[in-house]
Every structure is written in C-alpha cells, then in structure tokens.
Amino acid sequence: MNSRVADPVAIAEQGAGEMLMEVRNVSLSFGGVKAITDISFDIRKGEIRAIIGPNGAGKTSMLNVINGFYTPQKGEIVFRGQTRRAMKPHHAVRQGIARTFQNVALFKGMSTLDNIMAGRAVKMRRNLFWQMLWHGPALAEEIEHRAAVEEIIDFLEIQHIRRTPVGKLPYGLQKRVELGRALAMEPSLLLLDEPMAGMNLEEKEDMSRFILDVNRQRGTTIALIEHDMGVVMDLSDRVVVLDYGKKIADGVPDAVKSNQAVIDAYLGVAH
C-alpha cells in the first residue's frame, strides 16, 4: 500500500464557470477494502473534466457513485444545487446524467438506430397503452424521438450503419454508437469511462473530435476517465488525479502533468 501523501495542486481559476456538480468528502468501501477515501472535487458547467490515475485508483468507482450505481458510506454529491448521497441510476438519468462504459454495453442484435432510440426511453411520456396502439399521441411522440435520433446519427457520421446490427460492427464504431445512445438522453453531464480504450490511432482521433464537438457544439459538460495522456492533456480543461482511492492532485493539465506526486504515482516521467 502506498503511504505517500502529497499536497494537491491548487485548482487554477478558469473564468469562474458555473458549478454543475460537487463531490464532497466521498468515501466508499467494499468490506474492508477502501475504494475511495474522502475525495472532493467539482465539475463546472461546460468543461471537460478528466479523472486519471493508475489501475485500481478508484476512477470507475467514482463514476459509479456519481451516477448512483454505488452508494458511498460517507460524503455527498451536489448536482444542480440538489444534495444527495443515495440515488438509483435511473433517477440520475432523469436528472440529466448519462454515461458510457469501459466495456461496450449495447444490444448486439439490434440496429444502430434502435440502440440509440433506446436512449430516448427516458424522454418518452406516453403510457404503455398508447405505445402498444402506436397511434395518436404515441405515434406523434415516436416521430419526434426518431427525428432526434436521426440528428444524432448525422452528428456522429454513422448514417451508413444506421440499420446494421451493432454486434456486426467493428469495436470503434460500437463505441461511437454507445456515445450516441448516451447523447439521446440529452444529458447535462456526460460520463465517459475510457472512451478510447482498445482503439487504434485513427479511431482515437475520431472519438476525440466527437467528444470536443459534443462539448462545444452541443454544450454538454463531460467528465471522462482516460489512460491516454495525450488525449487527456489535449481535451481536458481540468484534471483530477486519484491514487489508491485518494486524490493526489487537481488542476489544469499543465500543472498536473508537472506535479511530482503525479509523476511518481502514474506518469513515471515528466511529460
């Protein structure tokens, strides 16, 4: 166990962006194993916020706390001014938090269009009776949601695979479809868990471009976990670094990558 303690990098001011989320003194344990220990950081509206660290640092556990999959033993999350500690994932979605996963979690036998359409379920208001009839209000709602999905398909440049079962798609395109399904929920906070994992250089460049476009063109705040430091430093406005479930640094990319504690724990050399 690493017993080293480092002073976190002071958070640099970046135009005093509006606060979207605060993670306050969150701790999470599984039995006697501490996954997260007293971690605090914030996410500002409109930024790309990276969460980095070595394997086992607690990054995915933190995303699972944010979107309600895990309930911490200590601490709280403040999202859009509302404080909570325990919340179910479907409640998080309804509040405006969507995510993608390390391992692609799609309906492999369904088409690209239908997978992204599944992300609109949270937006549908008509009851099951009208949906079964597929008539009147339900039909009008279906047309409206399909138009939104088609816009996302155009945005992600996947028109050519809109009718293809996603199980037949290469991995990079499956990751793009999963991003599309998350966007279909129209989140105000998008959580991306290793969106570049397993991709080649060309696929990474494409995904980086789409992440930037989601942030800048669609105005979506993003928190991402990523191991490719080139991607992190290029995309992120601010970076929080975890090690053994503790925060060791938090600040702008240039400050974080030159911090000795981060170099010792994760980077290995000065980048």
Phi, psi and omega in degrees: 000133181282119182261001182294139177240131181235146175287129178297149174294135177296138179289123180282146178289135182229056176081016175049055179296153179295136181286126176261317182216145171234131171259117187244108170050048183278132174230140182219130179230150173240101188066237178265003183265123179271113179274323181221134182233107170051054183263135175226137170195172180231163175233125182263146182302130175089000182261167167253115186249117181264144173239115185233169178153167180293169176302138181083009183283343180106013185293307180294324176301322178295316177298322179294329174289316183298319183264013170086004180287325174246148173252119182288153176283338182215150175095182184206162176245132174248115182235120183052041175084355180257130183263136177205158173243318180247131178200140178283151181304323181291333174289322177299318178299316181294334177277348176112025178245122177235162182208161166245172189236162177303310178261131184305128182241075181242166173274098192298330181276352181263157181287167174305312180302313183290325177296316179290324178299328179298331177291343179276354184304324181293340181268349184281135186246342183285146183283172185299326180301310180293325179294323179291323178289330184049056185211156175060233182302323181294320179295316179298320179293319178301316180298318180298314182289325178295324177297319178296320179293319179298325178295320178293319178300317177295317182300319182270003176057049179236031179301325186288348180240016186299329180257004183275132173302132188293337177296343179265359184271150172296159188304317182300321178287326176299320178296325179290323176296320179296322174299318179298320179296321177294320179295330180298339178280354181053056184285152169270339173229122181250122179260123181243115182261101181052063182294342181259359185302131176077006183266152171277177186300316181296319179294322177297318179297318178297313182296321177300318179297317181292322178298316177298318180294320177301318181289312188274318184275322182263352176070026183270128174285138187231135167241126185228146169258131180204140179265342179283106186292332175297316178296313182301312184290330180282323189268327195277145169275319177217156184227133171248136185246129178247148176210123183052039176078007179240150175279127179246347178197155182199119180172194179287156185306315182298322180290320183292315185290342178259001180285128186296324179297321179290320178299315181294320186277330193222306189286324178088320177221161177289122181268000000 
